[in-house]
Amino acid sequence: MSMIYLNQLGMISPLGNSLDATKRALLELVQSGVALSDAFSPGRRLPVGRIDADWSLPPMERWPLSDRSRNNQLALVALKQIRPVVDEAVARFGAARVGVVIGTSTSGIGEAETALRDYVTKGALPEEFRYGQQELVSPAAVLAAELGITGPAYVHSSACASSAKALASAARLIRMNACDAVVAGGVDTLCRFTVAGFAALESLSTKRCNPLSRNRDGINIGEGAALFLVSREPATVSLRGWGESSDGFHMSAPDPAGVGARLALEQALTRATVTAAEIEYINLHGTATVQNDAMEAELIYRVFGDRVWVSSTKPFTGHALGAAGAIEAALCWLVMQDDNRTGRLPAHLWDEVNDPALPVLRLAASTTRLGHPPRWVLSNSFAFGGANVTLVFARD
């Protein structure tokens, strides 16, 4: 069966607006992109992973009003970074043989918030508002239109598993010969609605999130976009395995036994034809909520023991919800490239206070070195509603 490769990456996140800046912040500076802000929680300063790049976002004047959103702007920034190789794929395979699959959870809700505030104060929606701005399909439709392609174009919206599912879907489209190449990943943007929703669930931390710590008390919301060109064309990193499951346990709490999460993880290992002993690094879902970290730590320990390096990268980027799976896949992709000769790994940023209720895992530090770029990497995404995805990447 032909391999599925992640040929190129475009990314914008709180860590930086380019791959070089992102890698430097992640591995050299070990610098978090999470900072205090009251922009999305008026009267209350909360840590968020915010992109400070409005000056560089592309203008949207040439787009219909229904397509104009900050979410789509971030998607277009990520696309621009890989546009030459995507255009080459379109020219080589044809417009009908290239698809777009995106994960998102917010789409243009931020624009709807602004419009509704105007409605409350002025009695009318602003002329520039269109309901289509918040339709979930919007980022996939805009990217397809920008590229002039006619292949499959759709969106996954399965909370925090959305863009991990998008990558799995891209692989399936290629395997079933519906596409020769797919632009796949995720995009999500900060807005008051999201922050208020997680605050209502008492899931937000007032400090930088603290995964696996005894003192963990919630998440930091983030934003960003990560897009891959996925195809059969050989590249350094392949998407070797994926597993998906649904707990159906609770709308916002994971199954404490981790049954569905383990099913997804074991499916991914089986599809990748790799053993647990061969995995060298795991990017945890690692939200820093009490229940998620407890479930995931037990799962990892049961399957891998304490021999594999692990970390959560959410203290670097915040939790980008629908874009989280793609952003974390992107960070894995970056450390698997040839230029990471010493095998540095994303550090686990926390207060180093162990939770005695959790098994002890092997947490990566800023000084951790494998001695070579990681060969086998696994990334988890465990979402609200019991949507579980595990991805396995390999160096080829």
N, C-alpha and C positions, 0 to 999 in steps of 0.2 A: 504494500500500500504506500502511495506517495506521501512524502513528508510535507507538513505545512510549516512554512517559514514566516517569521516576522522580519520582513525585509528592511523596513525603515520606520523611524519614529519621529513624530512631531509632538511637542509637549509644551504646555505653559502651566505653571503651578505656583504656589507661594514660595517655592524654592528658587524659581527663576524663569526667565522667558526664553531660554535656549537650553539645549542639552548640555553644553559645556558649563553653563552657570549652575544648572541643576546638579550635575555630578560634583562640581566643586563644593557646593553647599552641603551636599549629602555626605561626601567622603573625606574632603580635606578640611573644610571649616567646621563640619558637624554642627551646622547652624540651622536652627528651626525657623520655619516660615510662619509660625503661629505667633500672633501678637494681640494685645488688648485693643479693643475697638468698641465704640458704642454706635457705630453706623447701622447696625442691624438689631440693636436692642436699646432703643432710646432710654436714657436715664440709667443705664446699667452697662458698665464696661465688662465685656466678656472676651476671652481669647478666641480668635478665629484665624483660620488660614486664608488670608485674603491676598489676591493678586493686586499688586500696586503697579498697574500697567495701563490705566485707562488712556494715557497719552499715546500708546502704541496700538490700540485696538483699531481695526480697519473701519473706515466709514461705511455706513449702510445706505446712503442716499440712493444708490442705484437699485436697491432691493425694494420690492413691494412692502408697504407698511406692515403687513402680516408677518413678514420675515425678519423684522428689525427687533433684535433683542441682544442683550449683552451675552446671553448664552451662545447665540449663533456667532457673535463676534469672537468669542474664545475658540469656538470650533474652527473658524476660518484662520485664526492665528496658527493653530496647530497644523492645519492643512497646508498653509503656506510653506512651512518648514520641509514638507515632503512633496510639495507640488510637482517638482521636476520628475521624480521617479513615478508618481502616480500618472502624470501625463504620458510618460513613456509606456506605462502599462496599458493605458487606454488606447494609445496608438498601435500597440502590438496586438492586443487581444480584441479590440473593438468595444464601442460604448456599451453594447448589450451584455458584454461578458465581465463587466466590472460592477461590483455592488458596494453598498454602504450599509453598515450595521452599527448603530450607536446605542449606548446606554445613557440614560439621563433620568433625573427625577424632578427637576425644577422646570426645565425648558425656560419659558419667558414669564414665570410667575412674578419676577421682580417688576416687570413692566406693568403687569396687572395691578400690583400693589399701588404703584404710583397713580395709575388711572383711577383706582377706587378712592384714594385719598382726595383726588381732585373732585370726584363725584360727590363725596361727603361735604367738601367745603364750597364747591361751586355749583352743585346740582346737575352736573353733566360730565360725561366722560370726555377726555381730551380728544381732539380730532385725530391725533397721531396714533391712538390706541386701536388695535384690532385684536379680536379674540384669538385669532390664529397665532399670535405671538406666544401664547402659552400652550399651544397644542404640542403634545409630546413628540409627534413625528417631525416637528419643525427642523431640528438640526440635521436629520438624515436627508430631508427634502432639500434643504439649502445646500448641503455639501454635494448632493447629486446634481443639482442645478448648476452649481459653480463648476463642476467637472464636466458637465454635458454628457453624463452617462445615463443609460436606460436600464441597467441591470437592477436586481432587487435592492430596494432602499427602505429600511424600516428601523424602528427603535424598540429596545427593550426597556421597560420601566418596572423593575423588580427590586426597588429600593437599593440597598448597598451591593447587591449582586448584579446590577444591571449591566455594567460594562464588561464584567467578567463573562457574563452570558453572551454579550455581543461578540467577544473573541471566539467563544465556542461555536456560535452560530456561523461566524465567518469561515471557520474550519469546515463545518458541515456543508456550507454552500460550495466550497471548493471540492470536497470529497464526493459530493453527489453530482459534480460536473455542471452545476448551475452557474458557476462563475469561475473565471481563471484568476481573478484577483479581487480582493475586498478591502476597502478602507474601513477599519473597525477600531472601536475604542469607546470613549465616553467623554461627556462634558456636563458640568453642573456649575451653577453660580449661586453665590450667597444671596439670601433675601431674608426679610424680616419674618415672613411666613414660616420658613423652615426653622429659624432660630426660636421663634415663639412656640412652635410645635414641640420641639425637643425640650424646651424649658417646661412646658406643660407636663411632659412625661417625667420631669425631674431627672433628665439624663445629661444635662450640661454641666461641665466643670467650670468653676470660676478661675481655675489655674490651667496651665498647660497640661494636657491629658497625661496620665501616669499609668500606662498599661502594665498589668501584672503586679502592681504594688499593693501592699496592704492598705495604702491610702488612696487608691484609685476611687474616683467619684463621678466619672462621666466623660463625655466626649467634647471635642472642639469641632465645630462645623468648619469645613473648608470648601474650596472651589478649585476648578482647574479643568484642563482638557488634555487628553492623550489620544493620539491616533496612530495606528500602525497601518502600513501596507502589508497585507497578508496574501501570500501566494505560494505556489510550488517552486518558485525560483530559489535556489540554494542561498542561504545566508548564514551568519554566525549563530543565530538563535532560532530554534524551532519550537513551535507549540506542539509538544509531543503528546500531551494527554489533557483531558478535561473530564470532570465529573459534575453532575448536577442532580440535586434532589430537592424535595419539599417536605418539611417537617409536618406542616399543618398542626403545629403544637399551640401557638399563641400568636396574636397579631404583632407583638413587639418584644416578646421574651423568647430566647432560644430554649430548645429542649435541653434540660440539664444533663440528660444522659448522652446527648450528642449523637443520637442514632442517625438522623439524616445527614449531619455534617460528616460523620464517619463514612456513610455510604458514598457521598460525593468524593471524599478523599480517596477511598479505595478504588472507586471507578476510574479516577484520574490516573492513579498508579498503574492499574491494570491496563488501561488504554495506552499508556506510555511504555508498557513492558519494562518497567523499572521497579526495583525493590525499595522498600523504605530505607534500607541500609545504604543505598547509593545516593540518596538526596543529601546535598551538602548545605543547603540553606533554605529556610522556610520564612516567607514573609507572612506573618500572622495577620488575621483580620484585626485583632488587637485593639478594640475600641476604647479600652479603659473603663468600661462599665463593669459592675460587679458580676452580673450574670454571664455576659459574653466571655469575659476573660476566664472565668471559672470553667465554663464548658470547654473552651478551646484548649486551655492548658491541660486539662484531663485527657482530651482527645489526642493531643500531640504526644503526651507522655505514654499513653497506651500503645500508640502505633510506632513511635520513634524512640522512646526512652529519653535519655538526657544527652545523647551523643551528637545530635544535629544542631548547628547554629540556628538561632531564631531571633527575630526582632519584629516589632511593630513599627512601621514608618509613619503612623498617624501623628505622633508628636512633631514630625517634620512638616507635614502638609495640612494637618487637620483632616477631618473625615469628609471627603468630597462626595459622599453619598453615591448617587448614580455613576459618578466618574471614578470612584475609589478603586474599583477593580482594575481599570485600565491604567490609572496613575501608578498603582503599585506594581502592575505588570511592567510598566515602563521603567520603574526603578530597578526591578530585577533585570530587565534587558540591558540597562546601562552598566550594571556591575558585571555582566557576562561578556562584555565586549573585550577585544584583544588588549586594549590599552590598560585594562585593570590587571596588570601582570602579577601583582603581589596578592591578588584575590581579596581586596578590601571588601567588607560587607557593611550595609547600613547598620549603624549602631542602634541599640535599644535605649532610647532616652527615657530615663525614669529617675526616681529618687533613691533607688537601690534598697528599698525597704521590702524585704520578702514577705509575702502573705503566707503564713504557716498553713493555711487551708489549701494552698495550691501545690502541686508537684513542682519540684525545682527543674527548670529548663535551662538549656545552655544558651544564655543571652549574649548576643554579639556586642562587642564594645568598639570604640573608635580605634583601638589598637589591634583588633582581630584581623588576622591574615590567614588565608587558606594556602598561600604559596602559588596559586594559579587562579585564573578566572573560574568562578564556579561552573561546574559541568552540568549539574542537575539542581534545579531550583523549583520550589513549590510555593504557590501563593493561594491563600484562602480568602473567600468572601462569604460571610454568613449574614444574611439580611433579615430585616423585619418580615413577618409573614412566613418565616421558615424557608426562605429561598437560599439554598446552599450551592456554592460553586467552588471547586478547586481546579487550578490550572497547574500543569507541569511543563517547565521549559527545559530545553537541553541545548548544550553547545554542540554544533556539528562541524 
